[in-house]
């Protein structure tokens, strides 16, 4: 309804918005023209009309190519939401036509890559007509995609707090403090948190779930996890710990194999393992179409079956069930020793 539009938006077209987005994405007008299969003058005209209509510059030329201004970034964000709404609309229309299949875009934090692909594969076997796209990234990337409605659902541990979401529990998510097997604390039995005072602690980036968990865990001992060494991925941290560079708090689901074959050990400290939950999450503004709703239901009902199974072994170590079966070790569950985090 044009009567409800801001006057500056009444002349804005989807063609103009897409031309602008293509310029920023490719860095040049010529590159945008190639992507859109039109001429460069046509792209320039669309960009000029858009900027004149809005009354602000949206792009600026830099040595690295065309870059969005602050106003341009706002326009790109709005276009992303428009494209998502249009995709939802067409999905709903296809469903009303009785078409089979559909597309679901799933986001997963990097730690979830140890079980999400198996859960998705099982869903795809039962729903072969559904096209699934999986995006794996750090927590801030996935939260940004949720907020901007670029993904339908996400799998993560700590859910967003700065915008409304709907979530459902998938299953337990234990965290352990790992060290190399020859570490002086490895065979010391139960140790206090203060024993970590002289240790180099390897950390994920600021804002990551494991870093916040570690901060909470060590706060009672007056220790600051910021004293550690920051690394960009769980895999890098695992390799660094095995090389003897320090100790780290990681999801038990990321290190189950290394604990089982003795390349890593889990230190026995008060409050460990820390027990959290895995969630499937969507923005409250996101309307799930039938394929996405079916995947949501699958993850909420059956996702726990795809979590790497770990058992509580001697001295607090975690081992997969096959390696621990002969020792009759109890299954790690929320009732096991440890602390539950919100």
Secondary structure by P-SEA (a helix, b strand, c coil): cccccccccccccaaaaaaaaaaaaaccaaaaaaaacccaaaaaaaaaaaaaaacccccccccccccccaaaaaaaaaaaaaaaaaaaaaaaaaaaacccbbbbbbbbcccccccaaaaaaaaaaacccbbbbbbbbcaaaaaaaaaaccccbbbbccccccccbbbbbcbbbbbbbbbccccccccccccccccccccbbbbcccccaaaaaaaaaacccccccccbbbbccaaaaaaaaaaccccccccccccaaaaaaccbbbbbcccccbbbbbbbcccccccccaaaaaaaaaaacccccccccccccccccccccccccccccccccccccccccc
